[in-house]
């Protein structure tokens, strides 16, 4: 995945009302129910169907590190879909999204102004329209660069242009992301 898409997943996980299953057996059982069979889970995790069945029955208890990471990620991706959807609908229609980042921002601006890129740390609330665009782009399988472009456009409009009150014609480049956190 990428920085923006991973941050969207973490933001969704912050809205969960129940904790994720902790043991490998409970996680496998959840995935088997969610995917409607052990064959689909085996394909998803890159293991044999028999291995999945052993985890479900409790014969295997401690997965290898790489399998444990994939298992936890797949469970997190499918956990509480209605809670996740409700939080996204609210962010896309009412509350918006908060973006906190430390990244290099460069500018294309009018002659005579400085356009040298520099690292900035920014925490900014973006309106619901940008949250909606981010969620829709993620849902349709947008690339990481497309998600970054939407976030950069939101920061450009709200933070740098102050919703059209200054810096008319300023174009922002969003590169060298150190970290990015989203919250809704």
Secondary structure, 3 states (H helix, E strand, C coil): CCHHHHHHHHHHHCCCCCCCCCCHHHHHHHHHHHHCCHHHHHHHHCCCHHHHHHHHHCCCCCCCHHHHHHHHHHHHHHCCHHHHHHHHHHHHHHHCEEEEEEEEEEEECCCCCCCCCEEEEEEEEECHHHHHHHHHHHHCCCCHHHHHHHHHHHHHHHHHCCCCCCCCCCEEEEEEEEEEEEEC
